[in-house]
């Protein structure tokens, strides 16, 4: 039996856009609705029963005024100086919630790697390659989907990088 929260999350327009984008890219893993919100990697890992490092955090940064999506292992903190160097930028800094929503259409805590109004330049933490399966947000704080490092690179057009010094 599904709960009202589960039904709302599954039917949410952001989740539908993510599902459509994944399907169009040939991704076979489906969106999973979690019983509780998973705004952090630790919360998601606990609900999924996996290592926190297998959670692909979707972090949007302000990269010289444009969005930069960094998919980082939940076991890492992204080093903004490394990110700036990898992106060839003067400055990479924390984005405001408004900046995130404007460029992804999704709320912080539920930002997916795909399903945005326009493509977002993406860097993918090489640490995620250590896990045969990783989990990424699916457009809503209650939703995730299973994937792999290679699949994340493919569906996002991302660049592999080391995000932690």
Secondary structure by P-SEA (a helix, b strand, c coil): cccaaaaaaaacaaaaaaaaaaaaacccccbbbbccccccaaaaaaaacccccccccbbbbbcccbbbbbbccccccccaaaaaaaacccccccccaaaaaaacccccccccccccccccbbbbccccccccbbbbbcccccbbbbbcaaaaaaaacbbbbbccc
